[in-house]
Amino acid sequence: MAISFVDNFVLTIDGKKVASSETKDVINPATEEPFAVAPIATPQHLEDAVNAASRALPSWSATPVEKRQEMLSNLGDLVARHLQQFAELLSKEVGKPKAAAGKEVGGLVAWLKAAVSHSLPDETIVDTPQRKVVVRYVPLGVCAAITPWNFPLTLMAWKLVPALVTGNCLIVKPSPFAPLGTLKFGELAQQVLPPGVLSVLSGNDELGPWISKHPGIAKISLTGSVGTGKKAMASAASTLKRVTLELGGNDAAVVLDDVDPKAIAPKLFRGSFMNTGQVCVAMKRIYIHENVYEAVRDALVEYAKTVKVGDPLDPSNEVGPVQNQMQFEKVKIFFDDCDQNGYKFALGGKLVEHRKGYFLPITIIDNPPELSKIVQEEPFGPIVPLLRWNEEDDVVKRANDTNLGLAASVWSNDLDRAQNIARRLEAGTVWINEVQTTHWDQPFGGFKQSGVGVEHSKHGLYSWVNIQSLTLNRALL
């Protein structure tokens, strides 16, 4: 059954399309103009979604895991048939270039199809003539996913697949800045999933706290800022909800002195500026050995000049706008701070006044002070500092000198040396000679204030279940 991707955006509750009397304009960040209207969920809508999930839970949790896996895989096939419509919607609401938007939708399909490899079967740990002990993995119940605006479909999939495959029912709340793709996914999913198993509620800033405090919700999985994560965790404490939090990062990249500057430049560029730098695991600080500093800097600048910034619907543009006005204004503060402090701009820095859209130039700061704002904080936009180093102990100390620890990377042709540095970095994921690669079998989570718990792999699945020890004494009474 076909659905429209151009209008009629609705909530999904209990398998049904539900309208709301209150709505919100969704802004195209490339034009600063509204192009669609999203519904705003009320407390009653949330109550209805929780009640529907509670009714669906007994049957869904009792459904054989193979059947749940099959449904999710079939949902992946259904999304694939609408890939271009989802991608165009993402381009308009997130500002993603067409190729990047298509890649995100393709990732959603791949994650759904991978559900067939996700399960937590019972484990027999004792089996003697006298006694048997089985470890069971029991669904938590009604859960919620709170997702951000930078990768609305990818990061929804990271939560939805493990939640549903382990037998939970899920309520998804997308960001108010980019709710449309998720709303359409929720509508489409009802062609595959039983009513109540998945609800999608878009809303304003009040909806998240309502979810965090709701006594009928057993767990929240949230991707967002550190500040948002702290608020959600505090609210969840009132009912002792489980939480998985994937929060911000100030990811360091360490470049050794044996790299080929021209070969590494495209990799550093994409690691820093993909999705306009709006990636939790984007390179936020690039430490380059002093022996190759100028050569790598110049090669990176030269490569960056070949990349076009502009309307994401134009396939020749590889970098789009910042996603929303609030983030646009936050990132501009970093530009202004660098300018006011006299830091050297190797590239960019000058804003185009009176241009429509939340566009900022690709900007590279040349060796600012270690204690500068651009080094110490996460801009989440198209600006990155390059910094010199010459001693391994020093660069490891500088890379670790942050209260965040989401990801990091090391770049070298000496793999032993690179691994020695990587093992000393305080981050949940450390890549060597690659960046931003994830997989459903690879645990993903942050150290320090970058998160609580992990997603993906069996370790991520464990966060969606209660662990029950079932013991049997075979002696007759």
N, C-alpha and C positions, 0 to 999 in steps of 0.2 A: 504494500500500500504506500503510495507516494505521499510525501508531506511537503508543504511549502516552506521555503527557506527565506522568503522575502517579507513576510508579514505574520500577523497572528501569533505572536510569541506568548506562551501561556505556561503556567505552572503545571507540573504533573504530580497528581496525588491519587493514590489508590487506582492506578491505571487509567485515570481520566484526565482530560485537559480541563484546567481550572483557571478561570479569569480572575482578575482582581480589580476592584474599583479604583485602586491607587496604582499609578504607573510612573515610570521614570524614562526620560530620554536617554538613549545610548548614543554617544558621540563618536564620530569617525575621527580618530586623532590626526589623520592626514588633511582634514578639511576644517576641523573644529565645529562641524555642523552635525546636528542630530540626524540619524538616518533610520532609526527604529525606536520602538517603545517596548520596554520590558515591564512585566508586572511586579508589584511590590507585595511580598507576602505579609500577612497579618499574623498575630498570635494564634488566631483560630486556624489559619492555614497550617501552621506548624503543628498544632494540636491534632488536626485531621491527618496529617502525614504520619505522626507518631502512632496514632491509633490504627491507621491502615497497616503500617509496618508491623505493629504488634499482632494484628490479626493474621498477617501473612507468615509470620515467623515460624509457627509450629510446622506448617506444611513445608515451607522452604527449607528449614533446617533438617527435616526428615527426608528430603529429596536426596537420592543417592548423589554423591559428589560427582560421579561421571555424568549424570544428567545436568547438574549445574554447570560443569565445565562445557558440556555440549552447547547449552544455551548461550553462554558467553562467547564461545567461538562462533556460533551462528550470528550473534549480534555483531561480531567483527565483520562478517561477510556483508551484513546489512549496511554497516557504516561504509564499507568499501564501495558499495554501489552508489553512495552519495558523496564520494570523496571530494569531487570538485565543488559541490555546493557548500560543504563544510569549510573547505579551504577559502573560498571567496568570502564567506561570512567572517572567518578569522582575519582575513586581510583587512576587512572593513572595521571590525570592532577592536582588534588588537594592534593593527598597523604592521602586520607581518608581510614582507614581500611574498609574492605568490609561491615561489619555490619553497620557502620556509614554512608557509602555511600548509602546503601539500605534504611536506615532510612530517609536520606535527600530526595531521590526520592519519597519515600512514603509520605513525607510531602508535596512535590509538588503536588502529586495526590490529597491529602486531601484538600489542599488549593483551587485547581481548582474545586473540587466537592462542596466545601462550597460556591461557587459563588451563588448557588441557595438561600442562605440566605442573600445576599447583595443587597440592593436597597435603593433608596431615592425617594419614591413616593411624588407627589405633596401634599402639606398640605394646607387645607382651614383654615384660621385663623379668618376670618370675613365672616359671611353669614347671611345678614339681607334682608328684602324687599327692602331696599334702596341701599345696597352695598355688594360686595363680594371681598375678598382679598385672593389670592392664592400664596403661596410660592413655586416656582419651582426651581429645581436643574438642571442646564444647563451644559453640558460638556464643559470643557475648550477648547478642540480642539485637536491639535497634541501635544503629550507630550513625554517625554523621561525618561527612567530609566537607571541609571548608577549604576552598581552592582559590588561588590568586589569579591575577589578570594576565600574567606574562606567558604562561603555557596552560590555558584553561582546560584543554582536552587531555593533554599528556598527564598533567598532575591529577586530574580527576581519575584517569585510568589507573594510576599508581595506587589509588585508594580503593576504587570500585572493584577491581578484579580480586584482590585478596579478601576484601570484605565479603563479597558474594560467594566466592568459591568455598569459603570456610563456613557458609551457612547463615551469615548475618543478613539482615535487611538494612538498607542504607538510605539516608537522606542527604542529598548533595546541595550545598549552598555555594554557588559560584560568586566571584567578585561582582559587585554592582557596576564596575567599570567594563566588564566583559562577560555578560551572562548569556549571550544569545546562542552561541554554539552549544553550550551545556544544556540550555533549555530545549533545543532541537534534539539533542542526543536523548534527553529524558523522554521526549515524545516518541522518538523512533524506537527506543528500547521496549516500549510497551507492546510492540509487535512480537516480542520474543519472551519477555519476562512475565511472570504472574503478577497480577495487581498487588500493589503494596510493597513489593520487594525493593523497588527503586522509586523514590520520589525526588523531584528537583524543585527547589524553592529559590527563586531570586528575590532579593530584598535590598534594604538599605543597611546602614551601619548598626541598626538595632537587632537585626536578625541573628547575627553571630552570637551576641550575648544571650539571646533567648535560647538558642540551641545549647550553649555551654551550661546554662543553668537548668535545663529541662530534666526533671527526674526520670523521665521515661527513656532517656538516651544513655546508653552504657559506655560509649566511647566517642571521642572526637579525634579525627586525624586532620591536622591543619598544616598547610604550607603558607607561610607569610613572613612578616617582619618579626624581629625579636620582640618589639613592643607588643604587637598583636598576640604573639605566642604567650607572653607573660600574663596578659589579661585573660586569655582563654584558659590558661592553667589555673589561675586564681579562681575564675568562675566555676571551673569543673570541680574544684576541690569541695564545693558545697555538697556535692553528691558522690564524691570519690570516683568520678569518671576516670576511665583509662584515657590517656592522651598519647598520641604520637605527634611530635612537632618537628617540622623541617623548616628552619628559620634562616636568617641571613648569613652571609659569609663575607669575609674580606680576603679572598683567596690569593695566596702568593704563588707566583711562578718563579722558579730559580733556573736561570739559564747559565750553563757552564761555558768554559772558554774554548771548547773543542767543536762548537756547532758551526754549521755553514749558514752565515747570515741570510743569504737569499733563500735558502731552503726552508729556514725556520720562520721567516717573516709571515707567510700566509697563515701558518698555524697559530702564531701569536695573535695575528689580527682576528682570526675567527674566534679564538679563545677569549678575546677581549670584547669584540664588537658584534658578535652574532646576536640577533634579536635586539639590536641597538644597545647592547650592553646590559639588557634587562634579563639577566640569567643569574640565578642564585649562585651557580658555580662558575661564573665568568671570572677570568683573571682580573683582579682588582689592583694588584701590585706586581710589577715585573722586575725582578732583581736580575741584572745582567752583569756577568763578570767583566771587570774593567778592561781586560785584554781584548774583548770583542764588543765593548759597549757601543762605541761610535758606529761600528760597522752594522751591528744589529739594529740600532736606532735608525740609521739611515735607510737600511733595507725595509724596515717596517713602515717608515714614513713613505718611502717610494711606493710600496705596495698599496698602502692606504689611499694614496692619491688616485689609484686606478678604480677604486670602488665608488659607485654612484649612490648618493643619498636622495631619496625622493618618494613620490607616490608609490605605495606598495603594490598597487594594481598594475603598474608599469613593470613588465618583466625584466627590464634592463637595470632596475634599481635593486641593490642588494641590501641596503640599510634603510629602514623606514623611520617613522617618527617615534618619539617617546609616547607611551600609551595613553597618558591622561594628563590633564593640566596640573593636578597636584604634584605628580612626579616630575613633570617638566619644570615647575618652579623650584623643586628641591634640587634637581640636578644643576640648574642655573646658578645656585648658590656656590657650588664647587667651582664653576667657571669664574665667577666673580671673585672668590677667595684667591684663586691662583693669580688672577690678574692684579688684584690689589696688593698682593705680597710680592709681586715682581718675579714670579716663577717663569722659567723659559718655556714657551710653547714650541715644541718641535713641529707641531701641526695643529691647525685649527685654532679654536679659542674665540674667534670673532663670530658673534651671533648675527644672523640675518634678520634685521628689524622688519616688522610689518609683513612677514611672510606668513601665509595661512598654514596652519598645521603646527603640531608640536615638534618641529624639527630642530635638532641641534647638530653642529658639525662634529665629525669625527675628530677627536682631540687627544693629543699625546703630550704629556708634561715631561720635560727633560730634567731628570734628577732633582726633584724638589726635596726639601728637608724631610728627614724621617718622621718628625713630629708634626708635619703639615696635615691639614684636614684631608687632603686628597689621598694621603697615605694611610691615615689612621681610621678613616670612616669609609663606608660603602656608598658610592654615589648611585649605583644602579642606573647607569646611563652611558652614553658614548664618550667616555673620558677615562684615560688610564695613565698612571705615572710610571716612568721607567727610573730605576734606581741602580746605582753602581754598587758592586761588592768585590772583595778580593780574598777574603778568608772564609772557609766553610763554617767554622764555628760562629762567626759573626753573622753570616747570612741566615743560618738556621735560627739563631737567637732573634734576629729582626723579623723573620717570617712568622715565628711563634709568638711574638710580642703583641697579642691581641686577645680579646675575650671571645673571639669567634674562632671556629675551626671546622668549617664545612668541607672544603676541599683545597687541594694544592696540586702543583705539578712541578716536575723536574725535567730538564731538557739537556741531553748530553749523548755523545756517541760512546762514552765510557759507561757501560751499563752497571758495572760494579760500583763505580763511584756514585752514579745516580741513585742506585738503590740504597747505598749507605746514607745519603742525604735524605731520601724519601722516608726511610724508617724513623728519622728523627723529627719529622714534621708532625705537628699536632693537628691533624685533620682527619675527618671520617673517611675521606677518599683521597688518595694521593696517586695521581697519574704520572707515568714516566713516558715521555715522548708522545703523549696524546692528551686529550682533554675533553671533558664533557661527554664521555662514553658511559652509558649505563646499560644495565641488563636486568631482567626480572630475576635472575639467579644470583645477582651481585648485590650484597647488602649496601644500603645507602642511608647515611645518617651523619649527624654532626657531633663534633666534640664541643665542650664548653657551652657557650650560650647559642650555638648554632642548632641546637635541637635536643629532643628527648626521644629515645628509641630509634629504630631503623625501619626503613621500607624495603621491600623486595626480599627475595630468597626465603628460605624456611624461617629465618630469624624475623623477617617482616610478618610472615603468616602467624607466628606465635603471638604477635601483638593483637590479633583479632579473635583470640580464643581464651577461654578458661581452661586450665589444665586440671583434669580430674584423675585421681588414682582410684581405680576400681579393683577391690581385693576380694578374692574368693577363697575361703577356707573350706577345703573339701571334706573335712571331718563331719560325719553325720551327727546331728544333735539328738 
